[in-house]
Amino acid sequence: MSKPDEMNTIVILGAGKSSTYLIDFLADSCAEKNRSLILADLDVESAKAKLKNRKETRAEQLDSANDAQRRALISKADVVISMLPAFMHPLVAKDCLELGKHFFSASYESDAMREMSAEVEAKGLFFLNECGLDPGIDHMSAMKIIHEAKQKGEEIISFKSFCGGLIAPESEDNPWKYKFTWNPRNVVLAGQGTACYIEKGDLKYVPYHQLFKRLESLKFPGLGDFEGYPNRDSLSYRKTYGLEAIPTMLRGTLRRTGYCKAWDVFVQLGMTDDSIQMELPEKATLRQFLNAFLPYHSQLRIEEKLAEIIPDLDFPSFEKLQWLGFFENRPLPKTTGSPAQLLQAILEKDWALRPEDRDMIVMQHQFEIRTKEGIKEITSSLVSFGEDSVYTAMAKTVGLPLAIAVDLFLDEKIRLVGLHLPVIPEIYEPILSKLEKSGILFEERILEVKKENPSVPSD
């Protein structure tokens, strides 16, 4: 990739919360590695502040919806990194394809991106997606174990993987034990649609209204109890991981125990609906917002109506709703918008990270592997803590893998063309090695090797 005696130009589109470590890693090496870095964002002053006047770096203003401006910026690049909202990636990738630029993102590979695959390869370009945390580090760490097992002639018969962006125990100062460490809208809309996975050969489909009831319990040493709910599509990853015949495959999201039962109250009431518009009185309260989703009754109080609508409402869930102010005449921060938008406005106030707060990333892979000795159970766990509300574990685990991939590519240590995910050794081995040096590493435990029992039919 590198051009002798010529400077390589990296363009980063978007300077949001998840880009801090990405920017630092690449900006720090510009002068030493004969590179220049352009950081483009709608808020150019914020972009300048993140570059910290480092040599061979500059900020430019970008309205990503302005096609001409976006293409003019991309034309200056050798490598483009998109940290824009996910719906923008296909547009940026199409620009890169037409202008002959290499493309990197931490987001899911879309159908629109896959349609470009043949042309990307024909033009000798390298496009890498899903190289962040989840997706990203999850793929790389899982594939390491999968490839090692296959090399030994072993068979993966069960793979479950869970990941969560949470807060460090010392910052868990609310009953939800949760604060926003990434895009709040994505959190509010999480899980909408139908989740699908396979369990012991049985296909399972979980509609949204059942999702936060279909939970698995997990433990991390020294951190206590967590619960995981299924991600939307676990089935497609059988092909991605080369496990097409695997009987059990599940990918899920982690929360602290008790979170999902309380969140399910919002789901059952319709507060996460993003398809309709509400117009509440200008001085409406949180109590009135809640009451809008409850039936009219001339005598029952809101708390009593809620208990009738949600029969399994327990005290811990009630306490979580109470802490947010839903039973008080607290002013509603936003009165017009979809239910999901109004709920987000409430949560953004109470779930905001304080400057001194630290976040936490937890990830765990659970494998069952058929060996000559019997069934081997392995857990591979990652725990990463942020430094503060700017240098977060989320920003580190999303941004560093992407930055390392770009660095390796420009140093010609990744020599590939075409559309890729980080699931092949040439990509994941050097990235995982460098992540370990930054403190992002997995602890593997072999739980037991047990003799295989005759299979029992399942329902």
C-alpha positions as CSV (number, residue, x, y, z in Angstrom):
1,M,0.0,0.0,0.0
2,S,2.7,2.5,1.0
3,K,4.1,4.6,-1.8
4,P,7.9,5.2,-1.6
5,D,8.7,8.8,-0.7
6,E,5.0,9.7,-0.9
7,M,2.8,10.6,2.0
8,N,-0.2,8.4,2.6
9,T,-3.4,10.3,3.6
10,I,-5.9,8.9,6.1
11,V,-9.3,10.5,6.2
12,I,-11.5,9.9,9.2
13,L,-15.2,10.8,8.7
14,G,-16.8,11.5,12.1
15,A,-15.2,12.5,15.4
16,G,-17.9,11.2,17.8
17,K,-17.5,9.5,21.2
18,S,-16.2,6.2,19.8
19,S,-13.4,7.8,17.8
20,T,-11.1,9.0,20.6
21,Y,-8.6,6.2,20.7
22,L,-8.8,5.7,16.9
23,I,-7.8,9.4,16.4
24,D,-5.0,9.3,19.0
25,F,-3.4,6.1,17.7
26,L,-3.3,7.2,14.1
27,A,-2.5,10.9,14.8
28,D,0.4,10.0,17.0
29,S,2.2,8.0,14.3
30,C,1.7,10.4,11.4
31,A,5.0,12.2,11.5
32,E,7.0,9.1,12.2
33,K,5.3,7.0,9.4
34,N,5.1,9.7,6.7
35,R,1.3,10.0,6.8
36,S,-1.2,12.8,7.0
37,L,-4.5,12.6,8.8
38,I,-7.6,14.6,8.0
39,L,-10.4,14.5,10.6
40,A,-13.7,15.6,9.2
41,D,-16.8,16.4,11.3
42,L,-19.7,18.7,11.4
43,D,-18.3,20.2,14.5
44,V,-14.9,21.3,13.2
45,E,-13.8,22.8,16.5
46,S,-14.4,19.6,18.4
47,A,-12.4,17.8,15.7
48,K,-9.5,20.3,16.1
49,A,-9.5,19.7,19.8
50,K,-9.2,16.0,19.4
51,L,-6.2,16.3,17.1
52,K,-4.3,18.4,19.7
53,N,-2.2,20.2,17.1
54,R,-0.2,17.1,16.2
55,K,2.0,17.2,13.2
56,E,0.6,16.3,9.8
57,T,-3.0,16.4,11.1
58,R,-5.8,18.8,10.3
59,A,-9.5,19.1,10.8
60,E,-12.1,19.9,8.1
61,Q,-15.8,20.6,8.4
62,L,-18.0,18.0,6.8
63,D,-21.7,17.8,6.3
64,S,-21.9,14.1,5.4
65,A,-25.2,14.5,3.6
66,N,-23.5,16.9,1.1
67,D,-22.4,14.6,-1.6
68,A,-20.1,17.0,-3.4
69,Q,-18.3,18.0,-0.2
70,R,-18.0,14.4,1.0
71,R,-16.6,13.2,-2.3
72,A,-14.1,16.1,-2.5
73,L,-12.8,15.1,0.9
74,I,-12.6,11.4,0.0
75,S,-10.7,12.2,-3.2
76,K,-7.8,13.5,-1.0
77,A,-7.5,10.1,0.8
78,D,-5.6,6.9,0.3
79,V,-7.6,5.3,3.1
80,V,-11.0,6.3,4.4
81,I,-12.3,5.4,7.9
82,S,-16.1,5.9,8.3
83,M,-17.2,6.6,11.9
84,L,-20.5,8.1,10.6
85,P,-23.9,6.6,11.5
86,A,-24.3,3.1,10.0
87,F,-26.7,4.2,7.2
88,M,-24.0,6.4,5.8
89,H,-21.4,3.6,5.3
90,P,-22.8,2.4,1.9
91,L,-22.7,5.9,0.5
92,V,-19.1,6.4,1.7
93,A,-18.1,3.0,0.4
94,K,-19.6,3.7,-3.0
95,D,-17.7,7.0,-3.1
96,C,-14.5,5.1,-2.2
97,L,-15.2,2.5,-4.9
98,E,-15.7,5.1,-7.6
99,L,-12.7,7.2,-6.5
100,G,-10.4,4.2,-5.9
101,K,-9.9,4.5,-2.1
102,H,-9.6,1.8,0.5
103,F,-12.4,1.7,3.1
104,F,-12.6,0.7,6.8
105,S,-15.5,0.7,9.3
106,A,-16.4,-0.8,12.7
107,S,-20.0,-1.4,11.6
108,Y,-21.9,-4.4,10.3
109,E,-21.4,-5.3,6.7
110,S,-24.7,-4.4,4.9
111,D,-26.3,-6.0,1.9
112,A,-25.5,-2.8,0.0
113,M,-21.8,-3.3,0.9
114,R,-21.9,-7.0,-0.3
115,E,-23.3,-5.9,-3.6
116,M,-20.0,-4.0,-4.2
117,S,-17.8,-7.0,-3.4
118,A,-16.9,-8.1,-7.0
119,E,-16.1,-4.6,-8.0
120,V,-14.0,-3.9,-4.9
121,E,-11.9,-6.9,-5.7
122,A,-11.7,-6.1,-9.5
123,K,-10.3,-2.7,-8.6
124,G,-7.7,-4.1,-6.3
125,L,-9.2,-2.3,-3.3
126,F,-9.4,-3.4,0.4
127,F,-12.7,-2.9,2.2
128,L,-12.8,-4.0,5.9
129,N,-16.0,-3.9,8.0
130,E,-17.0,-5.2,11.4
131,C,-13.5,-4.3,12.9
132,G,-14.6,-2.7,16.2
133,L,-15.8,-4.3,19.4
134,D,-19.1,-6.1,18.6
135,P,-18.8,-6.7,15.7
136,G,-15.0,-6.9,15.6
137,I,-13.1,-8.2,18.6
138,D,-15.8,-10.8,19.1
139,H,-15.1,-12.2,15.6
140,M,-11.4,-12.2,16.0
141,S,-11.2,-13.8,19.4
142,A,-13.8,-16.4,18.5
143,M,-12.1,-17.3,15.2
144,K,-8.8,-17.8,17.0
145,I,-10.4,-20.6,19.2
146,I,-12.4,-22.0,16.3
147,H,-9.3,-22.3,14.0
148,E,-7.2,-23.8,16.8
149,A,-9.9,-26.4,17.4
150,K,-10.2,-27.3,13.7
151,Q,-6.5,-27.6,13.4
152,K,-6.6,-30.3,16.1
153,G,-9.4,-32.1,14.3
154,E,-11.9,-31.1,17.0
155,E,-15.6,-30.2,16.3
156,I,-17.3,-27.1,17.7
157,I,-20.8,-28.2,18.7
158,S,-21.9,-25.1,20.7
159,F,-20.9,-21.5,20.5
160,K,-22.5,-18.7,22.5
161,S,-21.1,-15.2,22.6
162,F,-22.3,-12.2,24.7
163,C,-21.1,-8.6,24.9
164,G,-22.2,-5.6,26.8
165,G,-21.2,-1.9,27.1
166,L,-21.9,-1.2,30.8
167,I,-20.5,0.9,33.7
168,A,-17.7,0.0,36.1
169,P,-18.9,-1.2,39.5
170,E,-17.9,2.0,41.3
171,S,-20.0,4.0,38.9
172,E,-23.2,1.9,39.3
173,D,-24.9,4.5,41.4
174,N,-28.5,3.9,40.1
175,P,-30.8,0.9,40.4
176,W,-30.5,0.1,36.6
177,K,-26.7,-0.2,37.0
178,Y,-26.6,1.3,33.5
179,K,-25.6,4.6,31.8
180,F,-25.2,5.5,28.1
181,T,-21.7,4.7,26.9
182,W,-22.7,4.8,23.2
183,N,-25.5,6.0,20.9
184,P,-28.6,6.4,23.2
185,R,-31.0,5.9,20.2
186,N,-29.5,2.5,19.5
187,V,-30.0,1.5,23.1
188,V,-33.7,2.5,23.1
189,L,-34.4,0.7,19.9
190,A,-32.3,-2.4,20.7
191,G,-33.7,-5.7,19.7
192,Q,-36.6,-4.5,17.6
193,G,-37.6,-7.1,15.0
194,T,-37.3,-10.9,15.5
195,A,-34.1,-12.5,17.0
196,C,-33.2,-15.9,15.6
197,Y,-30.7,-18.5,16.8
198,I,-30.3,-22.3,16.9
199,E,-30.2,-24.4,20.1
200,K,-29.3,-28.1,20.0
201,G,-30.5,-28.3,16.4
202,D,-33.8,-26.4,17.0
203,L,-34.3,-23.1,15.2
204,K,-35.6,-20.5,17.6
205,Y,-37.3,-17.2,16.7
206,V,-37.9,-14.6,19.4
207,P,-40.3,-11.7,18.6
208,Y,-39.5,-8.3,20.1
209,H,-42.3,-8.6,22.7
210,Q,-40.7,-11.7,24.1
211,L,-37.0,-10.8,23.7
212,F,-36.3,-9.4,27.2
213,K,-37.9,-12.5,28.8
214,R,-35.6,-14.9,26.9
215,L,-32.5,-14.5,29.1
216,E,-29.3,-16.4,29.9
217,S,-27.4,-15.9,33.1
218,L,-23.6,-15.3,33.0
219,K,-20.9,-14.7,35.6
220,F,-17.6,-12.9,35.4
221,P,-15.1,-13.5,38.2
222,G,-15.1,-10.6,40.7
223,L,-17.9,-8.8,38.9
224,G,-21.0,-10.8,39.7
225,D,-24.1,-11.6,37.8
226,F,-25.2,-10.6,34.3
227,E,-28.0,-11.6,31.9
228,G,-27.9,-11.8,28.1
229,Y,-30.7,-11.5,25.5
230,P,-30.4,-12.8,21.9
231,N,-29.2,-10.4,19.2
232,R,-31.3,-10.2,16.0
233,D,-29.6,-12.7,13.7
234,S,-27.2,-15.3,15.1
235,L,-27.9,-17.8,12.3
236,S,-25.9,-15.9,9.5
237,Y,-22.8,-16.2,11.6
238,R,-22.7,-19.9,11.1
239,K,-21.4,-19.2,7.6
240,T,-19.2,-16.3,8.7
241,Y,-17.4,-18.5,11.3
242,G,-17.3,-21.6,9.0
243,L,-19.7,-23.5,11.4
244,E,-22.6,-24.2,9.0
245,A,-23.5,-27.5,10.7
246,I,-23.2,-26.3,14.3
247,P,-26.2,-27.4,16.5
248,T,-26.0,-24.3,18.8
249,M,-25.2,-20.8,17.8
250,L,-26.3,-17.7,19.8
251,R,-25.0,-14.2,19.9
252,G,-26.4,-11.9,22.6
253,T,-26.2,-8.6,24.5
254,L,-25.3,-8.3,28.2
255,R,-26.9,-6.3,30.9
256,R,-26.8,-6.4,34.7
257,T,-29.3,-8.9,36.2
258,G,-32.7,-7.2,36.6
259,Y,-32.2,-4.6,33.8
260,C,-34.1,-6.7,31.2
261,K,-37.2,-7.3,33.3
262,A,-37.6,-3.6,34.0
263,W,-36.8,-2.6,30.4
264,D,-39.5,-5.1,29.3
265,V,-42.1,-2.8,31.0
266,F,-41.3,-0.1,28.4
267,V,-41.6,-2.7,25.6
268,Q,-44.9,-4.0,26.8
269,L,-46.4,-0.6,27.2
270,G,-45.2,0.6,23.8
271,M,-42.8,3.3,25.0
272,T,-40.0,2.1,22.6
273,D,-42.3,2.4,19.5
274,D,-40.6,4.7,16.9
275,S,-43.4,4.5,14.3
276,I,-45.9,7.0,15.7
277,Q,-45.8,10.6,16.7
278,M,-47.0,11.9,20.1
279,E,-48.0,15.4,20.9
280,L,-48.3,15.9,24.7
281,P,-49.2,19.2,26.4
282,E,-46.3,21.6,26.7
283,K,-46.0,21.2,30.5
284,A,-46.6,17.4,30.5
285,T,-44.9,15.4,33.2
286,L,-43.3,11.9,33.2
287,R,-46.3,10.7,35.2
288,Q,-48.6,11.9,32.4
289,F,-46.3,10.3,29.7
290,L,-46.6,6.9,31.5
291,N,-50.4,7.3,31.9
292,A,-50.7,7.9,28.2
293,F,-49.9,4.1,27.8
294,L,-52.4,3.0,30.4
295,P,-56.1,2.5,30.2
296,Y,-58.5,5.1,31.6
297,H,-59.9,4.3,35.0
298,S,-62.0,6.6,37.2
299,Q,-60.7,5.3,40.5
300,L,-57.4,3.4,40.1
301,R,-54.1,5.3,40.5
302,I,-51.4,5.1,37.8
303,E,-49.3,2.7,40.0
304,E,-52.4,0.4,40.3
305,K,-53.2,0.5,36.6
306,L,-49.6,-0.3,35.8
307,A,-49.7,-3.4,38.1
308,E,-52.8,-4.6,36.3
309,I,-51.3,-4.2,32.8
310,I,-47.9,-5.7,33.9
311,P,-48.9,-8.6,36.2
312,D,-45.3,-9.7,36.8
313,L,-44.1,-6.2,37.8
314,D,-41.9,-6.8,40.8
315,F,-40.5,-4.3,43.4
316,P,-37.0,-4.1,41.8
317,S,-38.5,-3.2,38.5
318,F,-40.9,-0.7,40.1
319,E,-38.0,0.8,41.9
320,K,-36.1,1.3,38.6
321,L,-39.1,3.1,37.1
322,Q,-39.6,5.2,40.3
323,W,-35.9,6.2,40.2
324,L,-36.4,7.6,36.7
325,G,-39.3,9.8,38.0
326,F,-42.2,8.1,36.2
327,F,-44.5,8.4,39.2
328,E,-43.7,12.0,39.9
329,N,-44.9,15.3,38.3
330,R,-41.4,15.9,36.9
331,P,-41.4,17.9,33.7
332,L,-41.1,15.9,30.5
333,P,-37.9,17.0,28.7
334,K,-39.5,16.5,25.3
335,T,-43.2,16.5,24.5
336,T,-43.4,16.0,20.8
337,G,-41.9,13.0,18.9
338,S,-42.2,9.2,18.8
339,P,-42.6,7.3,22.2
340,A,-39.0,6.1,21.7
341,Q,-37.7,9.6,21.2
342,L,-39.5,10.9,24.3
343,L,-38.2,7.9,26.4
344,Q,-34.7,8.6,25.1
345,A,-34.9,12.2,26.2
346,I,-35.8,11.1,29.7
347,L,-33.0,8.5,29.9
348,E,-30.4,10.9,28.4
349,K,-30.8,13.0,31.5
350,D,-30.6,10.3,34.1
351,W,-28.3,7.8,32.4
352,A,-25.6,10.4,31.4
353,L,-22.0,9.6,32.2
354,R,-20.5,12.0,34.8
355,P,-17.0,13.2,34.0
356,E,-15.5,10.9,36.6
357,D,-17.5,7.9,35.7
358,R,-15.8,4.8,34.2
359,D,-17.4,2.5,31.8
360,M,-16.8,-1.3,31.4
361,I,-16.9,-3.7,28.4
362,V,-17.7,-7.3,29.2
363,M,-17.6,-10.1,26.6
364,Q,-17.7,-13.8,27.0
365,H,-17.5,-16.7,24.5
366,Q,-18.8,-20.1,25.6
367,F,-17.7,-23.1,23.6
368,E,-18.5,-26.8,23.7
369,I,-15.9,-28.7,21.6
370,R,-16.0,-32.4,20.8
371,T,-12.5,-33.9,21.3
372,K,-11.2,-37.4,21.5
373,E,-11.4,-37.3,25.3
374,G,-15.0,-36.0,25.4
375,I,-16.8,-32.7,25.4
376,K,-14.6,-29.8,26.4
377,E,-16.2,-26.6,27.7
378,I,-14.2,-23.4,27.3
379,T,-15.1,-19.8,28.3
380,S,-13.1,-16.9,26.9
381,S,-13.8,-13.6,28.8
382,L,-12.8,-10.0,28.2
383,V,-13.2,-7.2,30.8
384,S,-12.0,-3.7,29.9
385,F,-12.4,-0.6,32.0
386,G,-12.5,3.0,30.8
387,E,-10.4,5.8,32.2
388,D,-13.1,8.5,32.4
389,S,-16.2,9.7,30.4
390,V,-14.0,10.6,27.4
391,Y,-11.4,7.9,27.3
392,T,-14.0,5.1,27.6
393,A,-13.6,1.4,27.3
394,M,-16.2,1.6,24.5
395,A,-14.1,4.0,22.5
396,K,-11.0,2.0,23.2
397,T,-12.4,-1.4,22.1
398,V,-14.2,0.1,19.1
399,G,-11.5,2.4,17.9
400,L,-8.2,0.6,18.5
401,P,-8.9,-2.6,16.4
402,L,-9.9,-0.3,13.5
403,A,-6.8,1.9,14.0
404,I,-4.5,-1.1,14.2
405,A,-6.0,-2.6,11.0
406,V,-5.4,0.7,9.1
407,D,-1.9,0.9,10.5
408,L,-1.1,-2.7,9.5
409,F,-2.6,-2.2,6.0
410,L,-0.5,0.9,5.4
411,D,2.6,-0.9,6.6
412,E,1.8,-3.7,4.1
413,K,1.4,-6.2,6.9
414,I,-2.1,-7.0,5.6
415,R,-1.9,-7.7,1.9
416,L,-5.4,-8.4,0.8
417,V,-7.9,-7.1,-1.7
418,G,-11.7,-7.4,-1.8
419,L,-14.4,-7.1,0.8
420,H,-13.5,-8.6,4.2
421,L,-14.4,-9.2,7.8
422,P,-11.7,-9.8,10.4
423,V,-12.2,-13.6,10.5
424,I,-9.0,-14.7,8.7
425,P,-5.7,-15.2,10.5
426,E,-3.9,-12.6,8.3
427,I,-6.2,-9.9,9.8
428,Y,-7.0,-11.1,13.3
429,E,-3.7,-12.5,14.5
430,P,-1.7,-9.2,14.3
431,I,-4.6,-7.2,15.6
432,L,-5.2,-9.4,18.6
433,S,-1.4,-9.3,19.4
434,K,-1.3,-5.5,19.4
435,L,-4.6,-5.3,21.4
436,E,-3.0,-7.5,24.1
437,K,-0.2,-5.0,24.4
438,S,-2.9,-2.3,25.0
439,G,-4.5,-4.4,27.8
440,I,-7.3,-5.8,25.7
441,L,-7.0,-9.5,26.3
442,F,-9.1,-12.6,26.9
443,E,-8.9,-15.0,29.8
444,E,-9.5,-18.5,28.6
445,R,-10.8,-21.2,31.0
446,I,-11.4,-24.9,30.4
447,L,-14.3,-25.7,32.6
448,E,-14.4,-29.4,32.2
449,V,-14.0,-32.3,29.8
450,K,-17.0,-34.7,30.2
451,K,-17.9,-37.9,28.5
452,E,-20.6,-37.5,25.9
453,N,-24.1,-38.6,26.8
454,P,-26.4,-40.2,24.2
455,S,-28.4,-37.4,22.6
456,V,-31.9,-36.8,24.0
457,P,-34.7,-35.4,21.8
458,S,-35.4,-31.8,22.6
459,D,-38.6,-29.8,22.3
